[in-house]
Each structure stands twice: as structure tokens, then as C-alpha cells.
């Protein structure tokens, strides 16, 4: 337990120390997110490179504390690929196709390191493609949700903390410190990223968070009590998944390319409705926490109860999506 607490504190302190340094570097070299009066409505340019601070805090912490295994090295290598990919994308010189291909390579690295979905009901030739789709989907989901101060970093920190409990219960002693280091790094960064944000994650950070959570959420022994426990990762990462599906649905209905930016995100729709930025972000934190707790209950629940719980969450999600879709974003 002392090791786990030390991991969190070290990651948190490193992030608190490194984030202002990367902010200064981003301002010095002009690596900033400029207002465009459309989707980017901040009053002044905000520096990127926050994702590098999160990544370096995470990497240094694991380097000090960790005993590396094949799986851990695979996760770190995949994370490094995504960070490099995101950094290039932050400079605006990466096409969507190349970005997706890089994510595919990172997912394949995870599979090669034996980090893939392992269910007795899934043959390996099905499990591996499903794993690649899962990793790419969650990676992009966090990239999409990073549209408001503190949103992606806070939701990511909550998900990482829930995964600490899941992996600890499952006896994944080599994975628990990774989840703790990620949570500590994000919470340290959140000090500078909550409204008014002084630095952004950038694609470097949002893609890295997504990939890490996708990797850490696999194989958490969710199905020991009931096969319906397989739904637990969907709940733990429910907020970004909900936003991704809502955006895809609305953009497809409007004939807009999925990778094209538009104000279709649930957070922007809540802002348009009546909530402030702080209220929207805190509501998202609350939703992520509730869904995470429901996931912890789900993995210890019998099949019938798990079915009712999952069905209830689905109905509520559809109802929320229906009302959010009705909000007029053109005015």
C-alpha cells in the first residue's frame, strides 16, 4: 500500500512541477491553440504540450518504481508511439488517415505484448480484431472529448482511479501502479487545466490518455461472477464513449465527415442549454464517477441483476442523447 501511495504522490508532484515548464516552452515557441470564433472560443491563445507533462510524469514515475515485464514494456512502447503521433498532430502536419494508421500500429504493439481482450467465449482470431477496434475507439473518444477546460483530464483521472480498484481486485499487481501513476499525473495536471485553463493537453495528451485507459481496462477479470461483467469497461469509460457515439450519430445524420470538427459534443450542447463550463465539467465528473461505481457493482452481480443494471444505464443514456440531440446548436 505504501508503494501505491508513493507512486501516486510522485506522479502528482512531477506533474505539478513539469506542467508549468512545458507551458513556458509552448509559449516561447508559439505552440498554442488560437481562438477561431467557431469551436475555439477562449479569450486568448492557450499553450499546448500539457500532454507531454502528463506523459513524462507517468514515464518517470514508472521508471523509478517499476519492475518491467513484457506487458508493461508493450504498454509503454504503445504509449510512446501515440505521444509522438499526437505531438506531430499538434503541429498540424498529420492527416486523419496517418493518425488512424499510427493508432493501429500502437494497438498492434499491445497485441504483440499479449495485451488484448481475453475471454473464453472469444476465439483469438476474433479477440485480436476486437482489441484493435477497442483501443482505437477509446483513443479517439478521449481525443474527441477534449473540448472543454478540465474535461478529458478529469474524466480520465476518475477512470484511472476506478481501474486501480478493478485491477487490484483482479490481482493484476503489475498493472495497478500504471493506473495509479496515470491518475496521479492527470490530477497534478488538472491543477492547471481546470477552468480557466492555463495549458491544454493537446492531441499528445488526449490520445495518450485514451490509449492508456484502453489498455489498462482490458483483462480486469470482469466475468468471474457473470459474463455480463464484460460490460464493465464500457461503463468505466462511459462518458467518452457516449460522446463519441453521439457525435458519430449526429454527424452521420447531417452528412458531415466524422473527423470533421463540429459543435455536436454533449458538453457543448449542455453549455448551449444552460450550464456553465464549470457545471458541465463537474456534471461529467459526477457521471464518470457514478458509471465507474456501477461498473464495480456490475462485476460482483449475478447475471439477472447485471442485465437489469445494464439495461437501465442504456435506457437513461438513450434518453439523455435524445434530449441533447434536440438542442439547437445553430443559434
SULVEN-V401692 format. One record per residue. RES is the residue in one letter. SS is DSSP state (@ for helix, = for strand, . for the rest). PSI is psi in degrees with one decimal (999 if undefined). Layout:
# SULVEN-V401692
res = (RES RES)
ss = (SS SS)
psi = (PSI PSI)
This chain:
# SULVEN-V401692
res = (X X X X X X X X X X X X X X X X X X X X X X X X X X X X X X X X X X X X X X X X X X X X X X X X X X X X X X X X X X X X X X X X X X X X X X X X X X X X X X X X X X X X X X X X X X X X X X X X X X X X X X X X X X X X X X X X X X X X X X X X X X X X X X X X X X X X X X X X X X X X X X X X X X X X X X X X X X X X X X X X X X X X X X X X X X X X X X X X X X X X X X X X X X X X X X X X X X X X X X X X X X X X X X X X X X X X X X X X X X X X X X X X X X X X X X X X X X X X X X X X X X X X X X X X X X X X X X X X X X X X X X X X X X X X X X X X X X X X X X X X X X X X X X X X X X X X X X X X X X X X X X X X X X X X X X X X X X X X X X X X X X X X X X X X X X X)
ss = (. @ @ @ @ @ @ @ @ @ @ @ @ @ @ @ @ @ @ @ @ @ @ @ @ @ @ @ . . . = = . . . . . . . . . . . . = = . . @ @ @ @ @ @ @ @ @ @ @ @ @ @ @ @ . . . . @ @ @ @ @ @ @ @ @ @ @ @ @ @ @ @ @ @ @ @ @ . . . . . @ @ @ @ @ @ @ @ @ @ @ @ @ @ @ @ @ . . . . . . . . . . . @ @ @ @ @ @ @ @ @ @ @ @ @ @ @ @ @ @ @ @ @ @ . . . . . @ @ @ @ @ @ @ @ @ @ @ @ @ @ @ @ @ @ @ . . . @ @ @ @ @ @ @ @ @ @ @ @ @ @ @ @ @ @ @ @ @ . . . . . = . . @ @ @ @ @ @ @ @ @ @ @ @ @ @ @ . . . . . . . . . . @ @ @ @ @ @ @ @ @ @ . @ @ @ @ @ @ @ @ @ @ @ @ @ @ @ @ @ . . . . . . . . . . . @ @ @ @ @ @ @ @ . . . @ @ @ @ @ @ @ @ @ @ @ @ @ @ @ @ @ @ @ @ @ @ . . . . @ @ @ @ @ @ @ @ @ @ @ @ @ @ @ @ @ @ @ @ @ @ @ . . . . . .)
psi = (-37.4 -38.3 -42.6 -43.5 -40.2 -39.3 -47.2 -47.3 -43.8 -46.3 -41.9 -48.8 -40.2 -41.9 -41.5 -36.6 -43.0 -32.0 -48.3 -31.9 -43.9 -29.0 -45.3 -41.3 -42.7 -40.6 -39.8 -40.3 8.5 27.7 81.8 159.1 111.8 142.0 143.5 6.9 11.7 -83.2 -30.0 97.4 19.6 154.6 -25.5 163.4 139.1 129.9 146.6 -155.3 4.3 -32.4 -34.0 -37.6 -43.2 -46.4 -45.2 -37.4 -44.4 -46.6 -44.8 -39.1 -48.0 -33.5 -37.3 -36.8 -25.6 149.7 112.9 138.7 176.3 -42.7 -44.3 -44.0 -37.2 -42.6 -43.1 -38.6 -44.5 -39.8 -40.3 -40.8 -45.0 -39.1 -45.1 -42.7 -47.3 -37.4 -43.0 -39.6 -34.1 -24.0 -1.8 27.4 22.0 128.7 155.7 -37.8 -43.1 -38.6 -45.1 -38.2 -40.6 -38.7 -37.7 -42.1 -43.6 -40.7 -40.0 -34.3 -41.4 -45.6 -43.3 -29.1 13.0 25.6 90.5 167.3 123.0 100.1 139.5 -26.9 -8.3 118.0 155.2 -31.5 -14.1 -40.3 -39.4 -49.4 -37.5 -38.9 -45.5 -43.5 -43.3 -48.5 -46.3 -36.9 -48.2 -37.1 -46.5 -29.4 -41.9 -30.0 -39.4 -37.5 -10.7 67.2 10.8 146.2 121.4 -0.9 -60.4 -41.7 -41.0 -45.2 -38.6 -40.1 -41.9 -45.8 -40.5 -39.7 -39.7 -40.2 -26.3 -46.8 -45.6 -49.6 -31.9 -44.9 -32.6 -3.9 21.0 71.8 -24.9 -18.7 -29.7 -49.3 -30.6 -43.8 -39.9 -43.4 -38.4 -44.3 -44.6 -42.2 -41.9 -37.8 -33.2 -41.1 -33.7 -24.3 -31.7 -9.1 -17.3 152.1 132.9 125.3 131.2 -10.0 148.8 157.4 -39.7 175.1 -29.6 -48.1 -45.0 -40.7 -39.5 -45.5 -46.9 -46.6 -44.5 -45.9 -35.5 -43.2 -44.2 -18.4 -6.7 146.4 43.9 22.8 47.8 -22.9 23.1 -37.1 -44.3 146.2 -24.3 -11.2 -17.2 -17.6 -17.2 -46.2 -31.2 -33.2 -43.5 -38.8 28.6 -36.5 -53.7 -33.8 -43.5 -45.9 -43.1 -46.2 -38.7 -45.6 -44.9 -45.3 -49.5 -42.0 -37.4 -40.3 -32.0 -2.8 25.5 136.7 140.1 -36.7 -0.2 133.3 137.5 155.8 55.0 -2.1 149.8 -36.3 -42.2 -32.9 -36.7 -38.5 -42.1 -31.9 -72.8 -4.6 148.4 171.7 -46.5 -43.7 -38.9 -46.5 -43.7 -35.4 -37.9 -39.5 -44.5 -43.0 -43.8 -39.2 -45.9 -45.9 -38.2 -41.9 -38.3 -36.2 -40.5 -35.4 -41.1 -41.5 -11.0 18.0 147.4 167.5 -46.3 -47.9 -39.1 -38.1 -44.5 -41.6 -47.5 -41.0 -38.9 -43.8 -40.9 -44.7 -44.6 -41.1 -42.6 -38.3 -43.9 -43.8 -39.7 -46.3 -35.1 -38.4 -29.3 -12.6 127.6 114.0 6.3 -19.2 999)
